[in-house]
Amino acid sequence: MHDVANGVQENSRPSFEAAIKHGYGIELDLQMSSDGEAMVFHDYMLDRITDESGPIHMRTAAEIRQIKLTVGNDPIMDLPQVLELVNGQVPLLIELKDQDGALGPNVGRLERRVAEILAEYSGDAVVMSFNPHSTAQMLKIAPNIPRGLTTCDFNAEHWQMLPRKRAAELAKIPDFDRTGACFISHDHRLLDATPVAALKARGVPVLCWTVRSQEQEIKARRLADNITFEGYIPLKRHNLGT
């Protein structure tokens, strides 16, 4: 439940505490440290929301935990720290950021660590990823953990590392069944896409990201079963704050 304008940064302890206080589920992002820990951070580079620079995956977990977020001055957390804080009070939607670099098959380390950590957690938690190989890996190593696909149109502006043919394929959400996914979380602006409608017709739960106003929420809820939101108070209570 982050709101930078009010001093609450994404993936920070205060944002998680606010979500718990208001009874909202939490959406969070995971990157991998150089020594194999699951760190709660969205970007691949440290530059945007810290005073450090460079790739987060080049730092050890101990080093990353010492890095403060520029808004709020809170340190970057790891997944075990977040689970200790949440302690089953609200559900968790955990996005595994692509570690391959081009949504390819070079995955496994982050997935194994997440499975290991969640095996000891008794609260409600699900995982998802833009990379279908990551979701498939979770099916293989931890089939008891619910999993989904994060989806969009994979346009060239935001997915420059993807060959256009591969991007076009991913936009059709062809990997839903083989990954054992039980939901998707789609770009809220594109909920009327044909593949989304086809999955919804099958009864697949459709979440969406990232809603930033009540106007966007009203439109998104016409098609989505739930929303991930930031920067405002939603109209309905059962949502996922970032």
N, C-alpha and C positions, 0 to 999 in steps of 0.2 A: 504494500500500500504506500508506494513512494510518491513524493511530491517535492521536487527539487525547489520549487518556488517557496515552499515552507520549510526548507532545510532538511528534507528527508530524502536521502539518495536511494536509488534502486539497489536491491540485493544487500541492504544494510540491516544491522540489528534494529534500529528504530523503525524501519519500514515493516519488519516482521512483527515487532511488538505492537505496532499500530493495527496490523491486520488481525492479530490475536485478540486485541482489545475489542475490536468491532465485530469479531466473529466471521471474518472473511478467510476463505482459503488463500493459500500463498502459492504464487508462481515464482520459481527461482531458476537461475541458470548456473550451469557447472562447466568450468574449465579444468584442465589437468595441470598440476605442478610438475616440475622436472623430476621430482622424486615420487610421483605417483599418487598424490592426494587429490581428492575432488574439492576444488575451490569454488566458492560461490561468487561468480563474476561473469558478466555478460560478454564483454569484449575480448578479442584476442590480444589486443594491445592495452597496456596500462594507461596510456596517455590521456584519454578522454576524461576520466573521472578520478584520477590520482595525480600527484605531482611527480610520479615516476614515469619512465618511458620504456618502450620495448615490449616484446612478447611476454605474456604472463607465463607461458609454458617453459620459459627459460629460467624461472626462479623456483627455488625450493619452497615447500609449504611454509617452513619457518620464516623464510624471507617475506613471503607474500602476506603472512599474518601480521607482519610489522608495518605493512603499507597502509596508510590512512586514506580514506576517501576524501576528496576535496570538499564535498558538501557534508557537513556534520562531523567530520574528522574521526569517523569510526573506522576501525581496522577491517580489512577484508576477512571474511569468515570462511571456514571450511564446512563441509556438509555435516560432519559429526557435531560441530558447535551449533548449527542451526537445528538439528534434530533434538539436541538437548534443550534448547530454548523452547521449541514448539511443543515437544513432549505430547503429541497426540491431540493437542487442543483444537487444531484446525487441520483440514486436509492439505496435502502438498502436491503441487504439479511441478515436476522437476524436468527441466529441459537440459538434455545432454548436448552441449555444443559440438559441432562437427570437429573431430580431431584429424580427419584425413586431409582436409584442405580443399577438397573438391567433391564432397559427398560421396566418396568412394569407399572401398572395402578396408582401408587401413585403419581399423578401429579395434577396440578390445580392452585396452588398459583402463580407460575411464569407466567403461561398462562393468568390468570385473570389480573395480573398486566400489562403484555405486552398489552393485549387487551385494558385496560383502558388508557394506555399511547398513543397507536397508534390511538385511537378514536379521539384524539385531534390533530393529525398530518396530514397535508394536502399533504405531499410529497409521493413519491412512496416507498412502503415498503412491503416486503413479509417475511413470517416466515417459518422456517423448523426445523426439529429435527430428530435425529436418533431414538427417541422413538415415535412409531406410536400413542401411547396413547396421547402424547403431541399434535401431529398434529390433532388428532381427537378431542381433547379438544378445540383447536382453532376453528375448524369447528363448534362446539356446541355453543361457547360463542361469537365468532366474525366471522361469516360466510362470511362477506364482505372483510376480510383480506385474500389475496391469501396465500396459504400454500403449502408446499412440504415436501418430505421426504429426509433426508440425508441417503445415503446408501453405502454399501460396502459388503465384503464377511463375515464380523463378525468372523474373524479367532480367534482361541484360544489364540494366542500370545497377541493380543491387546484387547480382550474382555473376560478376564478371569472370570468375574463375571457372564457371561451368560452360562446357561446350553447348552451343545452342540446341543441338539435337538431344543431348542429355536433359537439358532444362525443359524442353518441350515434353519429354517423356515423364519427368517428375511432376509436371503440372497436371498430368492426368491421374495422379495418385495411383499408379499401377501396383504398388507394393503393399497395399493395405492387407490383403489376405495372407501373403507369404510371411509377413512379419508378425502375424498374430495380433495385430493392432485391434484395440477395442474402441478407439475414438480417433478423431482428428481435431487439431486446433488450427484453424485457417485464418488467413488475413481477413479482417472484418469487412474490408472494402470489396471483397471478391466472393462473398458468400453465395452469390447467384451462379457461380461457375458450375458447368455441367457435371464434373466429377463429384463435386460436393453434393449436388442435388441427388445424384445416383446413390451415394452412400447414405444420405439421409432417408431416401426411399426404402433402404434396406433396414432402417431402424438404428443406424450407427449414430451415436451421440456426436454432435458437432459443436465444438467450442470455437472461440475466435479470439484473436489478438489484434492489436492492443487498442481498446476503446478509450477515448480521452475526453468524452463529453456525454451529457445526457442525450443530446441529439443523435450522436453516433450510436449510443446504446439502444435507443428506440428502434432505429433502423436495423441494427444487428440482431435484435431479439425476434425480429420477424422470421428469421431463419435459423439462428443459433440457439442451442440449448443452454449455453452459459457463455460468459464473457470473461476475458482478462482485461483489467482496467488499470488506469493510473491517472493521478492528477485531479480527480474529482470524486464526489460521493455518488455512487450509482443509485438508480431508482429502486432496484431490487437488492435484497440482502445477500442472497446466495450466489456470490461471485468469487472470482479469483483476483486478488490484488497482487500487483507486482512489487 
